[in-house]
Amino acid sequence: MNSTNRLLTLTPTSTLTPPKTKSKTKPVTHNDNMVKWANGGVLLMATLSAALNGYANSQHATVPAAGWGMGLVIPLIVLVLAKVAGKQLRRKQRRRAAFTAAAGVGLLALSVWHCAISISLLTSGIASPGALVLALPMAIAIDCGLVSCEVATLDA
């Protein structure tokens, strides 16, 4: 059989269909321990925020133990609101997520202020405007860092 006849008599052994692709792609996994660091950050900053909020609330409450109790739960409420807003956003419930996040941001602003008051009381003994200006960046770092670390754990 010569080469010309061989080309004419060949039958296709495979079809010309594109290769099958999987409909679900695997998520990219990172081995950088980010979630462990984020969980550690949540724990550290929630503890700091709870202690500072408790101290500030106890200074102004008529019953100091009640002030401590209120102050200790504020970071937990912020965490819950951040988690719920994130889950609502994933479920495409944008208005509910925005409302939940707004409630969390309002409470976060109050927490930042209470942390700043506590830091200024602990470092200078008074809550003067100058001491508050110096304490405010640390309070923002503590409370906003808490939310940032919580957001980092949402994908876990």
Buried (B, 14 or more C-beta within 10 A) or exposed (E): EEEEEEEEEEEEEEEEEEEEEEEEEEEEEEEEEBBEEBBEBBEBBBBBBBBBBBBBBBBEBEEBEEBBBBBBBBBEBBBBBBBBBBBBBEEEBEEBBEEBBEBBBEBBEBBBBBBBBBBBBEEBEEBEEEBBEBBBEBBBBBBBBBBBBBBBBBEE
